């Protein structure tokens, strides 16, 4: 069965996008799934988190968009990285991804490049998880077009709701031209159950989005920072902690879809 592509995106930064990408990928891997994680963000947060520093990588996501389709099969063998202790494969980012808007200007079918390229390795994985850039552009469009499910991490804060509106505007625009609408679900993150504001936002999200919200909710957990400082995921530092448990719940929901 071909891989299911999960795009992790929100046009507001600081909502747990990269944490969700890496932790969800690790959770799915721990359940026996074959997982590929791709860092599509020019800021390269996921790459740096795992100590795959872009400047040290010979091949990155950037090469997908600058390689002829006939050479993609050979490229994939060079793109995929395996880190010590990682249960998933990884493709690193590159700061030059920020140049793609100009590089691909006028190129026919530029919004579907990633989808076409991923088809070459779709049978190698059960899930491909995409850490998306926070702004509208050719990279985010490629990720959304390639995805089977858009996962939107939303910090349980009123300011985070604005980023949600921007992303929905992008989805509506793409749905006008795509053969099938983009499926999406929202994930509440950075939740502090002691804060009344967080509780109000969570209730609002559940009322507005209904079944489009995951049941899983990700609480604040300092172990995420500890894991990042060590170049690891939370399962490596606190496998039975709150954060790890909540992302396992999310993984189980996704597998059950």
C-alpha positions, -999 to +999 in steps of 0.1 A: +000+000+000+013+035-009+024+057+019-001+081+035+013+117+033+008+138+064+015+176+060+021+194+093+013+231+087+002+263+103+009+298+090+016+310+126+050+301+140+056+287+175+026+264+176+046+231+179+048+223+142+083+208+142+077+191+175+046+175+161+064+164+129+092+147+147+073+133+177+044+120+155+069+104+131+087+087+160+054+075+175+042+060+142+076+043+139+073+028+174+041+012+163+059-006+135+052+018+106+078+027+081+082+064+083+099+091+062+101+127+076+109+156+053+119+191+064+104+215+039+110+246+060+139+268+049+145+276+086+155+239+089+143+235+125+136+198+122+170+192+106+189+212+132+169+195+160+182+161+148+217+175+142+214+171+104+229+206+098+219+216+062+253+231+054+269+197+060+244+178+038+254+170+002+218+164-008+186+181+006+149+187-002+161+215-024+176+190-049+142+175-056+131+207-072+163+211-093+166+175-105+151+162-137+123+136-131+143+109-149+171+112-122+148+111-091+153+074-085+190+079-081+185+110-060+163+093-034+192+069-025+213+100-016+186+121+000+175+097+028+194+100+060+195+076+090+206+091+123+219+071+152+190+059+173+164+071+148+136+047+138+126+068+107+143+081+076+149+118+072+154+143+044+171+175+054+161+211+046+182+238+029+182+275+033+180+278-005+144+266-004+135+302+002+147+308-034+122+284-050+096+310-056+119+326-082+136+294-093+103+278-104+087+308-118+069+299-150+076+262-146+045+242-156+031+219-129+054+234-102+028+228-075+028+191-080+066+184-081+068+170-046+037+147-051+052+133-083+086+128-068+072+111-036+054+086-059+088+071-066+092+060-030+056+056-019+058+018-015+089+021+008+069+037+036+036+036+054+037+073+063+055+104+050+055+133+074+062+168+060+073+197+082+059+226+062+071+262+060+049+288+078+042+310+049+022+307+017+043+299-013+053+272-038+067+249-010+035+249+011+014+244-020+036+214-030+031+200+005-007+204+005-011+190-030+010+160-020-008+154+013-035+129+021-041+146+054-033+181+066-026+183+104-028+217+118-012+222+153-029+250+171-016+265+202-044+270+227-041+307+226-064+333+210-036+347+188-031+313+173-066+314+158-055+340+133-029+316+117-057+291+114-078+315+093-049+322+070-043+285+064-080+278+058-079+306+032-050+288+014-069+255+016-100+270+001-080+285-027-064+252-036-097+233-033-110+253-062-084+237-086-077+203-070-096+172-081-104+163-045-106+186-014-078+186+011-086+166+042-076+183+074-077+179+112-065+203+139-044+193+169-045+214+201-010+220+214+008+238+242-022+232+264-022+244+300-052+229+317-048+253+346-052+284+324-088+295+319-079+311+285-065+278+272-097+260+283-118+286+265-098+283+233-100+245+234-138+246+239-141+272+210-120+250+187-141+219+195-173+238+189-161+253+156-143+223+142-162+194+157-149+161+143-121+180+125-104+182+158-082+153+171-093+139+205-056+140+215-045+172+231-008+180+237+000+196+270+030+218+279+059+195+287+094+207+295+107+173+283+102+185+247+129+211+253+152+186+269+148+163+239+156+191+215+187+201+235+200+166+231+191+162+194+165+136+203+128+131+204+108+129+236+105+091+235+143+090+241+142+111+273+108+106+288+090+077+270+063+074+297+059+111+302+029+132+294+041+145+260+051+111+247+018+096+259-002+123+241+016+119+208+011+081+210-026+088+214-024+111+183-006+083+163-033+058+172-060+082+160-042+086+127-037+049+122-074+043+129-085+069+102 
